[in-house]
Amino acid sequence: MTETVTVAPPTERSATAEHPPVLDVVIPVYNEETDLGRCVRGLHAYLRTGFPFPARITIADNASTDATLAVADALAGDLRGVRVVHLDRKGRGRALRTVWEHSDARVVAYMDVDLSTDLNALLPLVAPLVSGHSDLAIGTRLAGSSRVVRGPQREIISRCYNLMLRAWLRARFTDAQCGFKAMRTEVARRLLPLVEDSEWFFDTELLVLAERAGLRIHEVPVDWIDDPDSRVDIVDTARKDLLGVWRVGRGLASGALPVEELRRAIGREPLVPGVPLGMVGRLVRSAVIGVLSTAADVLVLAHLLATLGRFVGLRWVFRDAGARPTPTGGSR
């Protein structure tokens, strides 16, 4: 099926093609006519006053049926560095793929329209990508230093989901679904064609493939406040996530996903030829743990033997004392 995409043309009040921005922040929206203006204006003000890199905001409208597109067009006409992309079909992943693959910025990112994440985390998210140190960057709500306000239900679901990813897909990143991510555009163009999902599982699939391909993922602890008006269908999303995990796991196990080709193309190769990524560190950690465990076992055994030795020695003393003849005072 051919995707129809409409992009607002450049004007004096929107981003121009003459000076491509360093960062392109995508805000995927569906029926967000109420909150869109507040979000975009707040983000625009931050980027113009508290952010060191030239940046653009791209509003990606996912086939909204309310006045979201009209509000977005008005914002693009009123604010410099704001543009609109309209898609005929829903899907957050579809919107991000469409914008990221065709962006002229060095770094592409996205955040949720409710601005749940504190914007002060944006520079730590983007800086390692601009410098080339990392390939992807994600916000994490599950780090020890993150400050998060949300209900127990969402907290439990989020932690269980990420534990499942670690168990089933051997993922090492801590938070797959935080709506606060960025990636180097050149990496996005090579990685996105391998991502099949176009909805909520898009984030997870992207990160799993990136990690398996040897890309460096930078994590930023965030301050995050849950949106009580979230319209995400938790049951339907969980069902699709489980199907996605099964599909990706099967593809990795069967070799159907060409992650090794991607690794050779853009991944970070081992520092020592022939030594898998992280193998030296794992061997060192295993050796240290083995030495410490052995030393602990020896100390515990020595303590038990010493204790047992004292106990046995006392028993022999008492037994000898009981068997020793009682001295007499001679015959009367």
Beta strands, then each sheet from edge to edge (+ up, - down):
strand 1: 5-7
strand 2: 23-29
strand 3: 55-62
strand 4: 82-87
strand 5: 107-111
strand 6: 136-140
strand 7: 147-149
strand 8: 180-184
strand 9: 217-221
strand 10: 223-225
sheet 1: 1+ 4- 3- 2- 5- 8+ 6- 9-
sheet 2: 7+ 10+
end
